[in-house]
Amino acid sequence: MLLGDVFGVDGVIVVVILVVLVFGGSAIPKLARNLGSAKNEFEKGLKSSKPTDAPGSDTPPSSSPSDTDTPN
């Protein structure tokens, strides 16, 4: 779903004008650059993270009740 499909062309133009007025013309490239680098860092972190559900590494839960489960 694109932004143009949700708001229409007129809505997108209004949003762009508001962004330019709020942030200023010189701040928009910096904002876009920072968003791009944040996206790249996020994707790099997802690729470098190891899955926690590795086969053979999980231990089955114990079937015997623990001392904290029994009432006093």
C-alpha positions as CSV (number, residue, x, y, z in Angstrom):
1,M,0.0,0.0,0.0
2,L,1.5,3.2,-1.1
3,L,1.1,6.6,0.4
4,G,-0.6,7.9,-2.7
5,D,-3.2,5.1,-2.5
6,V,-4.1,6.1,1.1
7,F,-4.2,9.9,0.9
8,G,-4.4,10.5,-2.8
9,V,-2.2,12.9,-4.8
10,D,-3.6,16.0,-3.1
11,G,-2.9,14.6,0.3
12,V,0.7,13.6,-0.6
13,I,1.3,17.1,-1.8
14,V,0.0,18.6,1.4
15,V,2.1,16.3,3.5
16,V,5.3,17.2,1.5
17,I,4.6,20.9,1.9
18,L,4.1,20.5,5.6
19,V,7.3,18.5,6.0
20,V,9.2,21.2,4.1
21,L,7.7,24.0,6.3
22,V,8.4,22.1,9.6
23,F,11.9,20.8,8.9
24,G,13.1,23.3,6.3
25,G,14.6,22.5,3.0
26,S,18.1,22.0,4.2
27,A,17.2,19.5,6.9
28,I,15.3,17.1,4.7
29,P,18.4,15.6,3.0
30,K,20.0,15.1,6.4
31,L,16.9,13.5,7.7
32,A,16.7,11.1,4.7
33,R,20.4,10.2,5.1
34,N,19.9,9.5,8.8
35,L,16.8,7.3,8.1
36,G,18.7,5.4,5.5
37,S,21.7,4.7,7.7
38,A,19.4,3.7,10.6
39,K,17.7,1.3,8.2
40,N,21.0,-0.2,7.1
41,E,22.2,-0.6,10.7
42,F,18.9,-2.3,11.6
43,E,19.2,-4.7,8.7
44,K,22.9,-5.4,9.5
45,G,21.9,-6.2,13.1
46,L,19.2,-8.6,11.9
47,K,21.6,-10.4,9.7
48,S,24.3,-10.7,12.4
49,S,22.0,-11.9,15.1
50,K,22.0,-15.6,15.7
51,P,18.7,-17.4,16.2
52,T,18.0,-18.4,19.7
53,D,16.1,-21.5,18.7
54,A,19.0,-23.5,17.4
55,P,18.3,-27.2,17.1
56,G,19.7,-29.4,19.8
57,S,20.5,-26.5,22.1
58,D,17.2,-26.4,24.0
59,T,16.6,-28.4,27.1
60,P,13.3,-30.0,27.8
61,P,11.4,-28.7,30.8
62,S,11.6,-30.8,33.9
63,S,8.6,-32.9,34.7
64,S,9.1,-32.9,38.4
65,P,7.6,-30.0,40.4
66,S,10.0,-27.7,42.0
67,D,10.1,-26.6,45.7
68,T,8.4,-23.3,44.9
69,D,5.4,-25.0,43.3
70,T,4.3,-26.8,46.5
71,P,2.2,-24.9,49.1
72,N,3.5,-24.6,52.6
